[in-house]
Amino acid sequence: MSGTGALCVQSHSSVRTPGMKGIRRGVWLAALALLGTGCGEREALEQTSGFALQAQAQTEAQAQTEADAEELKWPRPVTKPVALALEVNNGVGTPLRVRAGQTFFINQIDLRAAITATEDRGVGSLRRSGDFASLAWQGTVLADADPTFSANGDGTFTRRRFYRSSHWMEKPSVITVMPVDAWGRPTGRVIPLNLGSESRRKSSDDFFIRRMRAIQWTRDCGSATSCAGAHAFEEEALVEVRNARTGATTFSFSPDTRALLVDWSARAGAPYRIPVEQVRHSTWSYGFNIDITPVTPPRADGTYAPGSEVTFRMTFRDGAGKRLHPEGSLPTYNEFLAGQVESGLQYYRGFSDASATYYRRKHRECNLSASIIGPAQSIQPLRNIIPMEDFLGPEESISIGTPERDGVYAQAMTVPPANKLFGGAYDPTHAGWDAPVRDTFTNKLPLNAEPGTYLVTVKARRIYLGEDIAASRTIEIQVGTREHTEPELTTGKCATCHTEGGELGKVLHALDNRATCATCHAPLAFELEGPIAVRTHFVHSRGRFDAPLQQCSSCHVSQESTQRTSKSACLSCHTSYPQSHVEKFGPIQHMYVGGGKESFQQCTGACHKTHPGSGF
């Protein structure tokens, strides 16, 4: 990152260091410096602790690294650093395969500890056993709780309880990463990374996104509202940091690097070991790009007629432009599950690695999808719930919005199509997961399609040789008119906070065109918190907003845009409402939207015309 809070370790190549004892001492001197000093003080401390390298030493080390690479005929480092993702699960580091000779920076770290229990202890068992037992668990509070409204396969339901404010979550901490050889000897400089605090952002943080929390899963509840008699519990604690801030330290591996030692100050002195394998030759390059090409040609005037079917081809490529799949087809879901997709293209992972908005691993959901919405001038939030039946029906593209019901046309398709993807989960033979997958998708424009500009988007994720990145692409087509039309969004100013690694083109789906979000982010029967307004309110109200929460003008562009009242509008941010509201509208049952299907409908047109402290 830049500025006075920048990480003050200079970018470097791999170099040898004098010894393990000296390096360990230097690691924690550097960690203490990151936690308690300014940039100038850190530089002075680094010089006295042996971490500052003179220019001559750096030059010699670089020359030696290049000589080693030449001798082994490994690829030379490329100019653009690659975003590296590290993962540790229950104390075991996920092996890391990287391309030899490449330059990297650490962009993502996931640490997880989990245990099972037969009694309801909240997350108290994590204090006694497991990889995080040594952490400071004082101050832990239950922050949110929510059921999953879709039944499990055996008819039971799952309840999720989310815990925050533990000392280890709130006390700023540092992770140091040290490359070592097969004998544990250092092969390069130590990289200190400031995780900061879970609830408070500082300029010294090295990651834009910081999530530290604990979760209790109760998997055998008798209903969506009662877990009496349950005995199948899982407790887990998570550290999720990602999206490195501007100016992240770059490095490369020396040829004899065999592992990374990852030491976290919250449990200092017990480093995790992540095995490293360096690949000399790779089939594809790093990077990820998406092309969208209309297969159906437009009319002579360059427009499509209302009522016509339009087919698009999506092509996924690496950073050098090479295809990740043959034209006409994509991997089957079973091939993905079996780890046979060498290119790293990802499909939905929710069946094996559940996610929860804000609280758990949304970046790992990896849902590949294609969508269309329009016309641009009519784009607005979609509030009608999409039933599960639509995901299991015969059509590959799901109708999300219609002009008659929603004032805008929107369709979306998962890849593989939802009737195969989710249908396969309900089919004991999982036949849908073996079905061929095309690289095309078709949308039928409504006969009453309003003329204007329509937005077509594909989003996906790729995990390849240590790089875990998202990519999106949006193209425009004209329907019924050649005149270009623009969306009129009711919110803005995102770039005020979303900077230095947090730009919308880097976080989430790596999609900075907010007009496209409403297509997929509608309320789904199995994920009511789908709407982007709900997610934005919920995430920012949980300690992810630097201005006063009641100051609506920070994001909204007009007072009128704040005046629609519904459970989902209010309770995505507020965690309670008066008893009079409970009596009239029912108790709060859902932490994201307040209730069930009624949550998205207008409560009243007579109340809540203003919001105290809104700034309007």
C-alpha positions in Angstrom: 0.0 0.0 0.0 1.1 3.6 -0.2 1.3 6.4 2.2 2.5 6.6 5.8 0.8 3.3 6.6 2.5 1.4 3.8 4.3 -1.9 4.4 7.9 -0.8 4.7 9.5 -4.0 3.4 11.0 -3.4 0.0 10.1 -5.6 -3.0 12.8 -8.2 -3.3 14.0 -11.3 -5.0 14.8 -14.5 -3.1 18.0 -14.3 -1.2 19.7 -16.5 1.3 19.8 -15.4 5.0 22.4 -16.2 7.7 20.5 -18.7 9.8 17.3 -19.9 11.5 18.0 -18.4 14.9 18.8 -15.0 13.5 15.8 -15.1 11.1 13.3 -16.0 13.9 14.6 -13.1 16.0 14.2 -10.8 13.0 10.7 -12.1 12.2 9.3 -11.0 15.5 11.2 -7.8 15.7 9.6 -7.0 12.3 6.2 -8.1 13.6 6.4 -5.9 16.6 7.4 -3.0 14.3 4.4 -3.5 12.1 2.1 -3.5 15.1 3.5 -0.6 17.0 5.6 1.8 14.9 5.4 4.2 12.1 7.0 3.7 8.7 10.2 5.6 9.5 10.7 3.7 12.8 10.1 0.4 11.0 12.9 1.2 8.5 15.3 2.0 11.3 14.3 -1.1 13.2 14.8 -3.2 10.0 18.2 -1.9 9.6 19.2 -2.8 13.1 17.6 -6.2 13.1 19.3 -7.4 9.9 16.3 -7.2 7.5 17.5 -4.2 5.5 19.6 -5.4 2.6 22.2 -3.2 0.9 21.9 -2.5 -2.8 25.0 -4.5 -3.5 23.7 -7.6 -1.7 20.4 -7.3 -3.5 22.2 -7.2 -6.9 24.3 -10.2 -6.0 21.3 -12.2 -4.9 19.4 -11.3 -8.0 22.3 -12.4 -10.2 22.6 -15.6 -8.3 18.9 -16.3 -8.6 19.0 -15.7 -12.4 22.1 -17.9 -12.7 20.4 -20.7 -10.8 17.3 -20.3 -13.1 19.5 -20.4 -16.2 21.3 -23.5 -15.0 18.1 -25.3 -14.4 16.5 -23.9 -17.5 13.5 -22.5 -15.5 11.5 -19.6 -16.8 12.8 -16.2 -16.0 10.6 -14.0 -13.8 8.0 -12.1 -15.7 7.4 -8.4 -15.1 3.8 -8.6 -13.8 3.6 -10.1 -10.2 1.0 -12.9 -9.7 -1.5 -12.8 -6.8 -0.7 -15.8 -4.6 -3.3 -17.5 -2.4 -2.3 -19.4 0.8 -4.5 -21.8 2.8 -4.2 -23.8 6.0 -7.0 -26.2 7.2 -6.8 -27.5 10.8 -3.1 -26.8 11.0 -2.3 -28.5 7.6 -1.0 -26.2 4.8 -2.6 -26.8 1.4 0.3 -27.7 -0.9 1.2 -24.9 -3.3 2.2 -25.5 -6.9 3.7 -22.4 -8.6 5.4 -21.7 -11.8 9.2 -21.5 -11.3 10.9 -18.2 -11.8 7.7 -16.1 -11.4 7.3 -13.0 -9.3 4.5 -13.1 -6.7 2.8 -11.1 -4.0 0.6 -12.6 -1.3 -3.0 -11.6 -2.1 -5.1 -14.0 0.0 -4.7 -16.1 3.2 -7.3 -18.5 4.5 -6.9 -20.1 7.9 -9.5 -22.5 9.3 -9.9 -24.6 12.5 -12.9 -26.9 13.1 -14.1 -29.6 15.4 -17.3 -31.5 15.8 -19.4 -31.8 19.0 -22.5 -33.6 20.3 -23.5 -30.9 22.8 -24.5 -27.3 22.2 -21.5 -25.3 23.6 -21.7 -22.5 21.1 -18.0 -22.2 20.0 -16.7 -23.1 23.5 -15.1 -26.3 22.4 -12.7 -24.4 20.2 -11.2 -22.9 23.4 -10.3 -26.4 24.6 -9.1 -28.3 21.5 -8.2 -27.8 17.9 -5.7 -25.7 16.1 -7.0 -22.4 17.5 -7.3 -23.5 21.2 -4.3 -21.4 22.2 -5.9 -18.1 20.9 -7.3 -15.5 23.2 -11.0 -16.3 23.2 -12.0 -13.8 25.8 -14.8 -11.3 24.8 -16.4 -13.7 22.3 -20.1 -12.7 21.7 -22.9 -14.2 19.6 -23.3 -11.5 16.9 -25.9 -13.1 14.5 -27.9 -16.3 14.0 -29.8 -17.6 11.1 -31.4 -20.7 9.8 -31.1 -22.1 6.3 -34.7 -22.4 5.1 -34.0 -25.2 2.6 -34.2 -28.6 4.2 -31.3 -31.0 4.3 -31.5 -34.3 2.4 -32.9 -36.1 5.5 -35.5 -33.5 6.2 -33.7 -31.7 9.0 -32.5 -28.1 8.9 -29.3 -26.3 9.6 -28.8 -23.4 11.9 -25.8 -21.0 11.8 -24.6 -18.9 14.7 -21.9 -16.3 14.1 -19.5 -15.1 16.8 -17.3 -12.0 16.9 -15.3 -9.8 19.2 -12.9 -12.4 20.5 -9.6 -10.8 21.6 -7.8 -12.6 18.9 -10.1 -11.1 16.3 -9.9 -7.5 17.7 -6.2 -7.3 18.6 -4.1 -6.4 15.6 -1.9 -9.3 14.4 0.8 -10.1 11.9 1.6 -13.0 9.7 5.1 -13.6 8.6 5.9 -15.8 5.6 9.4 -17.4 5.2 10.5 -19.6 2.3 12.7 -22.6 3.3 14.4 -25.5 1.6 13.9 -29.2 2.3 15.9 -29.0 5.5 14.0 -26.0 6.8 16.8 -23.5 6.1 15.7 -20.0 4.9 15.9 -19.5 1.2 14.7 -15.9 1.1 13.6 -12.9 3.1 10.8 -13.0 5.5 7.6 -11.2 4.4 5.6 -9.6 7.3 1.9 -9.0 6.6 -0.2 -6.8 8.8 -3.7 -8.4 9.2 -5.0 -5.6 11.4 -8.2 -5.9 13.4 -11.4 -7.6 12.3 -13.7 -4.6 13.0 -11.5 -1.6 12.4 -9.7 -0.6 9.2 -6.4 1.1 9.4 -4.1 2.6 6.8 -1.4 0.1 7.9 -3.5 -3.0 7.0 -2.0 -5.0 4.2 -5.4 -6.4 3.0 -8.5 -4.6 2.0 -10.8 -7.4 3.2 -10.3 -8.8 6.7 -12.7 -11.3 8.2 -12.1 -13.1 11.5 -14.9 -15.0 13.2 -16.2 -18.2 14.6 -19.3 -20.2 13.5 -21.4 -22.9 15.1 -23.3 -25.1 12.7 -26.2 -27.2 14.0 -27.0 -29.7 11.3 -29.9 -31.7 12.6 -32.5 -29.1 13.6 -36.1 -30.4 13.6 -37.3 -27.3 11.8 -36.1 -24.0 10.5 -37.0 -22.3 13.8 -36.2 -25.0 16.4 -33.1 -27.0 17.2 -34.4 -28.7 20.3 -32.8 -32.1 20.7 -30.1 -31.5 18.2 -26.8 -33.3 18.6 -24.8 -32.8 15.4 -22.7 -29.6 15.9 -19.7 -28.3 14.2 -17.6 -25.4 15.5 -15.1 -23.6 13.3 -13.0 -20.4 13.4 -11.9 -18.6 10.3 -9.3 -16.0 9.2 -10.0 -14.6 5.7 -7.8 -11.8 4.4 -7.6 -11.0 0.7 -7.1 -8.2 -1.9 -3.7 -7.0 -1.1 -3.4 -3.2 -0.7 -1.4 -1.1 -3.2 2.3 -1.6 -2.9 2.3 -5.2 -1.7 5.7 -6.8 -1.3 6.8 -8.8 -4.3 9.1 -11.8 -4.2 10.2 -14.9 -6.1 11.2 -18.4 -5.0 14.8 -19.6 -5.2 15.0 -23.0 -7.0 15.6 -24.9 -3.8 12.6 -23.5 -2.0 10.4 -26.4 -0.8 8.0 -24.8 1.6 6.7 -21.7 3.2 6.6 -21.3 7.0 3.6 -19.2 7.9 3.8 -17.8 11.5 0.8 -15.9 12.9 1.5 -13.6 15.9 -1.8 -14.7 17.6 -0.3 -18.2 18.0 3.4 -17.2 17.7 6.1 -19.8 17.5 4.0 -22.6 15.9 4.4 -21.9 12.2 2.3 -23.6 9.6 4.2 -25.4 6.8 2.9 -25.1 3.3 4.7 -27.4 0.9 5.9 -25.7 -2.3 6.4 -27.4 -5.7 7.8 -25.3 -8.5 6.7 -26.3 -12.0 9.3 -25.7 -14.8 6.8 -25.7 -17.7 3.1 -25.0 -17.5 0.4 -25.5 -20.2 -1.1 -22.1 -19.5 0.0 -18.7 -18.4 -1.2 -16.9 -15.3 -4.0 -14.4 -15.6 -7.7 -14.7 -16.5 -9.8 -13.1 -19.2 -13.3 -13.6 -20.6 -14.6 -13.0 -24.1 -18.3 -12.7 -25.0 -19.3 -13.0 -28.7 -22.8 -12.9 -30.1 -23.4 -16.0 -32.2 -26.8 -14.7 -33.4 -26.1 -11.8 -35.8 -28.1 -8.6 -35.3 -30.3 -7.1 -38.0 -28.9 -4.9 -40.7 -29.2 -1.8 -38.5 -27.1 -3.5 -35.7 -30.1 -4.1 -33.4 -32.0 -7.2 -32.2 -35.7 -7.4 -32.5 -38.0 -7.9 -29.4 -39.0 -11.5 -29.2 -35.9 -12.9 -30.9 -33.6 -15.5 -29.4 -29.9 -14.4 -29.1 -27.1 -16.8 -28.5 -23.7 -15.8 -27.1 -20.4 -17.7 -26.9 -18.2 -17.3 -23.8 -14.5 -18.0 -24.1 -12.2 -18.2 -21.2 -8.5 -17.4 -21.7 -5.3 -17.1 -19.7 -3.5 -13.8 -19.4 -1.6 -14.5 -22.6 -4.9 -15.0 -24.6 -4.7 -18.8 -24.8 -8.0 -20.7 -24.6 -8.7 -22.6 -21.4 -11.0 -25.0 -23.2 -11.8 -26.2 -26.7 -14.3 -24.1 -28.7 -17.8 -25.5 -28.3 -17.4 -27.2 -24.9 -16.5 -26.7 -21.3 -15.6 -29.3 -18.6 -18.4 -31.3 -17.0 -19.2 -30.8 -13.4 -17.9 -34.3 -12.5 -14.6 -33.5 -14.2 -14.3 -30.4 -12.0 -15.2 -32.3 -8.8 -12.5 -34.9 -9.7 -9.8 -32.3 -10.1 -9.4 -32.9 -13.8 -9.7 -29.3 -15.0 -6.1 -28.5 -15.5 -6.7 -25.0 -16.7 -8.0 -24.0 -13.2 -11.5 -22.9 -14.4 -13.8 -23.1 -11.4 -17.4 -24.2 -10.9 -19.8 -23.8 -8.0 -18.3 -25.2 -4.8 -21.2 -24.7 -2.4 -22.1 -28.4 -2.1 -18.8 -29.1 -0.3 -17.7 -25.7 1.0 -20.7 -23.8 2.2 -20.7 -20.0 2.1 -22.5 -17.3 4.0 -22.8 -13.7 3.0 -20.2 -11.6 4.8 -19.5 -14.4 7.4 -18.0 -17.2 5.4 -16.0 -17.7 2.2 -18.1 -16.0 -0.4 -14.9 -15.7 -2.4 -14.7 -19.5 -2.6 -18.2 -20.1 -3.9 -16.9 -19.8 -7.4 -20.3 -19.6 -9.1 -19.8 -19.3 -12.9 -22.7 -17.6 -14.5 -24.0 -15.6 -17.5 -26.7 -13.0 -17.5 -28.6 -10.3 -19.4 -30.5 -7.3 -18.1 -32.1 -4.3 -19.8 -32.9 -1.9 -21.0 -30.3 0.1 -19.1 -32.5 3.0 -18.4 -35.0 0.8 -16.6 -32.5 -1.2 -14.4 -33.7 -1.4 -10.8 -33.5 -3.8 -7.8 -35.5 -7.0 -8.3 -37.7 -7.9 -5.4 -39.7 -11.0 -6.4 -38.4 -14.3 -5.0 -37.1 -16.8 -7.5 -38.4 -20.2 -6.5 -36.2 -23.3 -6.4 -38.4 -24.9 -9.0 -37.1 -22.4 -11.6 -33.6 -23.8 -10.9 -34.7 -27.3 -11.5 -37.0 -26.7 -14.5 -36.4 -27.5 -18.1 -35.0 -24.1 -19.2 -31.3 -23.5 -18.9 -31.7 -19.7 -18.6 -33.8 -18.6 -15.6 -36.2 -15.8 -15.8 -35.2 -13.3 -13.0 -37.1 -10.2 -14.1 -40.0 -9.5 -16.5 -41.1 -6.1 -17.8 -44.7 -6.7 -16.6 -43.7 -7.7 -13.0 -40.4 -6.0 -12.4 -40.2 -3.2 -14.9 -37.0 -4.7 -16.4 -36.1 -7.8 -18.3 -33.4 -10.1 -16.7 -32.3 -13.7 -17.3 -29.4 -15.6 -15.8 -27.8 -19.0 -16.3 -25.3 -20.9 -14.1 -22.6 -22.9 -15.8 -23.2 -25.9 -15.8 -26.9 -25.0 -16.2 -28.8 -25.0 -12.9 -31.1 -27.8 -13.8 -28.0 -30.0 -14.2 -26.0 -28.4 -11.4 -28.6 -28.4 -8.7 -30.6 -31.2 -10.3 -27.6 -33.4 -10.0 -27.4 -32.7 -6.3 -30.9 -34.1 -5.8 -30.4 -37.0 -8.1 -28.8 -40.1 -6.4 -27.1 -41.0 -9.7 -25.9 -37.4 -10.2 -26.5 -37.8 -13.9 -26.7 -34.1 -14.5 -23.1 -33.7 -13.3 -21.9 -35.9 -16.2 -23.9 -33.9 -18.8 -21.9 -32.1 -21.5 -21.5 -28.4 -21.0 -21.6 -25.9 -23.9 -19.7 -22.7 -24.1 -22.9 -20.9 -25.3 -26.0 -19.5 -23.7 -29.2 -18.3 -25.2 -31.6 -15.6 -24.1 -35.1 -15.0 -25.5 -36.0 -11.4 -25.5 -39.6 -10.6 -24.6 -42.0 -9.5 -27.3 -42.6 -6.3 -25.3 -38.9 -5.6 -24.7 -38.4 -1.9 -24.2 -36.0 -0.4 -26.7 -32.6 0.4 -25.4 -29.1 -0.9 -24.4 -29.0 -4.4 -22.8 -26.0 -5.6 -20.7 -24.7 -9.1 -21.1 -22.3 -10.3 -18.4 -20.2 -13.5 -17.7 -18.4 -13.9 -14.4 -16.1 -16.7 -13.4 -13.1 -17.6 -11.2 -9.8 -19.4 -11.9 -7.4 -21.1 -9.5 -4.2 -22.0 -11.3 -0.7 -22.7 -9.9 -1.3 -20.7 -6.7 -3.2 -17.8 -8.3 -6.8 -17.4 -7.2 -8.6 -14.6 -9.2 -12.0 -13.6 -10.4 -12.8 -12.1 -13.8 -15.9 -10.6 -15.4 -16.8 -9.3 -18.8 -19.8 -7.2 -19.9 -20.8 -6.3 -23.4 -23.7 -4.3 -24.7 -26.3 -5.1 -27.4 -29.0 -2.8 -28.8 -32.6 -4.0 -28.7 -35.2 -2.2 -30.9 -33.2 1.0 -31.3 -29.7 2.1 -32.2 -29.9 4.8 -29.5 -27.6 4.0 -26.6 -29.2 4.3 -23.2 -27.7 4.6 -19.7 -28.6 3.3 -16.3 -29.8 5.7 -13.6 -28.4 4.2 -10.4 -29.6 5.4 -7.0 -26.3 4.9 -5.3 -22.7 5.8 -6.0 -19.5 7.2 -4.5 -18.1 3.6 -3.9 -14.6 4.7 -4.9 -14.5 6.9 -1.8 -13.6 3.8 0.2 -13.0 1.2 -2.4 -9.4 2.1 -3.2 -5.9 0.6 -2.8 -6.7 -3.0 -3.7 -10.4 -2.6 -2.9 -11.6 -1.3 -6.2 -14.8 -2.9 -7.5 -12.8 -4.2 -10.5 -10.7 -6.3 -8.1 -12.9 -7.4 -5.2 -15.9 -9.8 -5.4 -16.5 -10.7 -9.0 -13.9 -8.2 -10.3 -16.9 -6.4 -11.9 -17.0 -2.6 -11.7 -20.2 -2.2 -13.7 -22.8 -2.0 -10.9 -25.7 -1.8 -13.3 -25.3 -5.5 -14.0 -25.5 -6.6 -10.4 -29.3 -6.7 -10.1 -29.6 -9.5 -12.6 -28.2 -12.3 -10.4 -28.7 -10.5 -7.1 -32.4 -11.1 -6.7 -33.9 -12.8 -3.7 -33.6 -16.6 -4.2 -35.8 -19.0 -2.3 -32.7 -20.7 -0.9 -30.7 -17.5 -0.4 -33.1 -14.6 0.5 -30.2 -12.2 1.0 -29.4 -12.3 -2.7 -30.3 -8.6 -3.5 -27.3 -6.4 -3.8 -29.0 -3.8 -1.5 -29.4 -6.3 1.2 -25.8 -7.5 1.0 -24.4 -4.0 0.8 -26.4 -2.9 3.9 -25.5 -6.0 5.8 -21.8 -6.0 5.1 -21.3 -2.3 5.7 -23.3 -2.3 8.9 -21.1 -5.0 10.4 -18.1 -2.8 10.8 -17.2 -2.3 7.2 -18.1 1.4 6.9 -16.0 4.3 8.1 -18.8 6.9 8.1 -21.8 7.0 10.5 -24.1 4.2 9.5 -27.2 6.5 9.5 -25.5 8.8 7.0 -27.4 7.5 4.0 -25.9 10.3 1.8 -22.6 8.6 1.9 -23.8 6.2 -0.8 -27.3 7.2 -1.8 -27.6 10.0 -4.4 -31.0 11.3 -3.3 -33.4 11.2 -0.4 -36.0 9.5 -2.6 -33.8 6.5 -3.1 -33.9 5.9 0.7 -37.6 5.9 1.1 -38.7 2.5 0.1 -39.6 0.6 3.3 -39.6 -3.1 3.6 -38.2 -5.7 6.1 -35.3 -6.4 3.8 -34.5 -2.7 3.4 -34.5 -1.9 7.1 -33.4 -5.2 8.8 -30.5 -5.8 6.4 -28.9 -3.1 8.5 -30.9 -2.8 11.7 -30.8 -5.8 14.0 -34.1 -5.1 15.9 -37.3 -3.1 15.7 -39.9 -1.9 18.2 -42.4 -4.2 19.8 -45.2 -2.4 17.9 -43.5 -3.5 14.7 -43.2 -7.1 16.0 -46.9 -7.1 16.7 -47.8 -5.7 13.3 -45.2 -7.3 11.0 -44.1 -10.3 13.0 -40.8 -11.2 14.8 -37.4 -11.0 13.1 -36.6 -14.5 11.9 -33.9 -13.9 9.3 -30.7 -11.9 10.1 -30.4 -10.7 6.5 -33.9 -9.7 5.5 -36.0 -10.0 8.7 -38.5 -12.6 7.7 -39.6 -14.7 4.7 -41.3 -14.0 1.4 -43.0 -10.9 2.8 -39.7 -9.2 3.5 -39.3 -7.6 0.1 -42.7 -6.1 -0.2 -43.5 -2.5 0.6 -44.4 -2.2 4.3 -46.1 1.2 4.1 -46.0 4.3 2.1 -46.8 6.5 5.1 -43.8 5.9 7.4 -40.0 6.2 7.2 -40.0 9.1 4.8 -36.8 10.3 6.4 -33.9 8.7 8.2 -32.4 10.5 11.2 -28.9 11.6 10.4 -29.2 10.6 6.7 -27.5 13.8 5.4 -30.4 14.7 3.1 
